[in-house]
């Protein structure tokens, strides 16, 4: 299997990353090298093997649906690129 | 003892307890050494006033008789752990100047034990890399040879401890990021069982693999600190619910009768003869100490790299989607609309390697490819983990090389991502299985560069592994070798 320029453009858009025209061919070549490495696992028969999502198995713990965080609004907003009146600012979405 | 910066943590702890040295004097000693060796580029953020205030608080605790064994000992943190008092960047432009509103659990626990923070250590961007060349803040140099990489992603941690500019450093390991840099710089690197230390406040790369650990000068030093940094944390959904343990408890257990598994797959083509010679000599040392070697096979271990480069990028593409220029991190200066702002902020803020992994991860998780890649990789991952489970029915520890070669030169692999990925051939299988493993110095290879011996144990058998490593270090002196000028 080899990726095409169109695949790269599609996944770059899904990942919200821009790839310039100059970068496109090198990126494609590198991704195809990586997938050539990945393809080696396809030779192994894994029929009936349960996928392992987590090294220690079992379900992940869930906590009570309760508020556990104190009010950290000010501390959280301190790192915001833009904020106003306690809210994160983004460019206008609805005209 | 030649100088304080060559002392073990145990020795420093006793000096502090007897008030023969103050925590402040110790902090000043290391701050001076950090400044004198600034050319290594190991540190990304140093704030002497914060460090000295913590040291004075430790001295007050010692004076009040409220100190523990770690109180007043200096430590430096990999810049993957968020800290309230130092910037936390993960080695990325994306997080330049980011000040976390909270401390990572690991940082919090070590601070509660009275350890004094020296600063934040350089690393590959978002812990993705094997040479530290992926940091947005420049290469860290290897104290043994400035042409050589210090390993990655915990290259700042390994270089700082090797140069004795920090007596101990935290680090993180996703596919080898503690063990490989430890091997490349001749220090001890310990990755505990997945889920034993908390991931809370560790800037996430691949959540089913990310594990906090330590880089130290010896197994004994690591055993002393590991207990304080691990333990159940309700804020981490994969944190293991087990009581705390004393990792020093098997340091004095003799190696006699220990069954050391030697997987043939770790000695195949690709392993350089200088590394093999040093590792074989270390195995012979274990035999001389009374251990028996058990030949074994991990038939699926070689598929570790393909599996890892599906699982880790998949999880990374999901974790790094949080960097959108809205709530924190870099926001592009010019953009057309919200969608464009997100895209431009990510494009400008993220480096080449995170972008590559995000693209791979996005592809393997996308519609039509999920079963063929992501689920397939998770199935092979189970087979690799089962190989280890079977192996540990016949041995107590597994031993082998950490890397195929000694530290390579800057630039050797930087332009070829897949060549770089192969650096982690021997460390990735243990990461996928979630077992504890470590690297200890076992000699020198080409160009006088250090070689590491990897020890692996079954889940939660850290104490046995550290004990065997300590017994080896009592019988050898590789871990006491200091690079020239340090």
Interface residues (C-beta under 8 A of the other chain):
Chain A: X3 X7 X8 X11 X12 X14 X15 X16 X17 X18 X27 X30 X31 X33 X34 X35 X36 X37 X38 X39 X40 X41 X42 X44 X46 X49 X50 X51 X52 X53 X54 X55 X56 X60 X61 X62 X63 X72 X75 X76 X78 X79 X80 X81 X82 X88 X90 X91 X92 X93
Chain B: X98 X99 X101 X194 X195 X208 X209 X234 X237 X238 X239 X240 X241 X300 X303 X305 X306 X307 X309 X310 X317 X321 X324 X325 X326 X327 X328 X329 X330 X331 X335 X337 X338 X339 X341 X342 X343 X344 X346 X347 X350 X355 X356 X358 X359 X360 X362 X363 X366 X372 X373 X375 X376 X377 X378 X379 X380 X381 X382 X383 X385 X416 X417 X418 X421 X432 X433 X434 X435 X459
